[in-house]
Amino acid sequence: MRPRLYVDLSKIRANAQRVLEFLSKHGIELVAVTKVTLGDPNIARVLREAGVRIIGESRIQNVERLISSGVTGPFMMLRIPQLSEIDSIVGLCDYILVSELDVVKKIEELCREKKHRTKLIYMVDVGDLREGVWYENAVEEVVQAAKMCDWAELCGVGTNLGCYGGVLASEENMRMLLNIRDNVERLTKKSFPIVSGGNTSALKLVEEERLPQGVNQFRVGEAIYLGTDVTNNREISWLERDAFILEAEVIELKTKPSVPVGETGFDAFGRKPNFFDKGWRRRAILALGEQDTVPGQLKPLDEKVEVIHASSDHTIVDISDVDRSIRVGDTMKFRLTYAALLRAMTCPHVEKIYV
Ligand SMILES: Cc1ncc(COP(=O)(O)O)c(C=O)c1O
């Protein structure tokens, strides 16, 4: 068998409904992000059933996959666009996150040419150091962008947090974004109604009733699929946490020392694993590897199983403390982190089973 990823659509639907209700109570629109699913149409359909209006994607190929499977927009392009792909993005996406004036110029030209309207959200970096104009220079640049737009419609500002610097959403950085929007409105005498302030990591701020009034859009993926918030290192108690379960088959069972024998260099991936001498241990090898997922980030359902290490196609687990007997041909199941899920969903060798 291939590694199997069980996708529980009813749990994803329930999570999307809960996030949607929670945010709408606070006046925040949900953009549900499908990028970790490779734009999976079955998943996008349950998001729509849950009442999600906008689907966020980072790859135009995923948007194409959704459309060709009958999922209709509106779509939001989350990754700031490549100039080389703008043509198709403008054609297929209703909202585009942008952070470059050259890109705005090109989008405006395309919109004018096609007599097409596309909404743009200008990204501001409030400290995390990934995309966006640095907050101190933002007003000037967003005003310039607004002046370039006629067919394209600059309808707001946004920010992304937690993805590079691990910066948490706070009252301060959300206020910075709101102030930038207010100053741009004052200088251009136009209205910019969308303030797209958060992703999963900002949900906590809403839970604690600390989100400043005016932030009115969140783009959420991780919470809906995993019920976790990696940036704040927490599980979200009001969401389901096992919508995805990965299963792999045992291909070898041996008892071996816990420290290698012989002079050691680096492993197959150029890493140097840490070895602790625990004596001889009962180990299983699973038909699963770095190609299929991020094995080091798997969480065994049986807590007595310990993932030790993996190479491309083999994952080694320590089963010495497991009570039940395990045989070659048996399988083991795991919960996944965001990174592990991303790789599993995008790997063609992992079979997706919708339950
Ligand atoms: C720009 C942007 N917004 C929102 C998201 C969703 O983030 P999360 O999955 O943490 O909710 C992502 C990442 O997927 C992103 O790149």
The ligand as an SDF file (V2000), in Angstrom:
LIG
                    3D

 16 16  0  0  0  0  0  0  0  0999 V2000
   -0.5660   35.4910    2.8590 C   0  0  0  0  0  0  0  0  0  0  0  0
   -1.1360   34.3720    3.6740 C   0  0  0  0  0  0  0  0  0  0  0  0
   -2.2550   34.5860    4.3530 N   0  0  0  0  0  0  0  0  0  0  0  0
   -2.8130   33.6120    5.1030 C   0  0  0  0  0  0  0  0  0  0  0  0
   -2.2580   32.3510    5.1790 C   0  0  0  0  0  0  0  0  0  0  0  0
   -2.9230   31.3070    6.0410 C   0  0  0  0  0  0  0  0  0  0  0  0
   -2.1580   31.0740    7.1810 O   0  0  0  0  0  0  0  0  0  0  0  0
   -2.5780   29.9830    8.2800 P   0  0  0  0  0  0  0  0  0  0  0  0
   -2.5760   28.6590    7.5980 O   0  0  0  0  0  0  0  0  0  0  0  0
   -1.5440   30.1110    9.3280 O   0  0  0  0  0  0  0  0  0  0  0  0
   -3.9380   30.3460    8.7780 O   0  0  0  0  0  0  0  0  0  0  0  0
   -1.0690   32.1090    4.4980 C   0  0  0  0  0  0  0  0  0  0  0  0
   -0.4250   30.7930    4.5620 C   0  0  0  0  0  0  0  0  0  0  0  0
   -0.9870   29.7870    4.2660 O   0  0  0  0  0  0  0  0  0  0  0  0
   -0.5060   33.1330    3.7160 C   0  0  0  0  0  0  0  0  0  0  0  0
    0.6250   32.9410    3.0320 O   0  0  0  0  0  0  0  0  0  0  0  0
  1  2  1  0
  2  3  1  0
  2 15  2  0
  3  4  2  0
  4  5  1  0
  5  6  1  0
  5 12  2  0
  6  7  1  0
  7  8  1  0
  8  9  2  0
  8 10  1  0
  8 11  1  0
 12 13  1  0
 12 15  1  0
 13 14  2  0
 15 16  1  0
M  END
$$$$
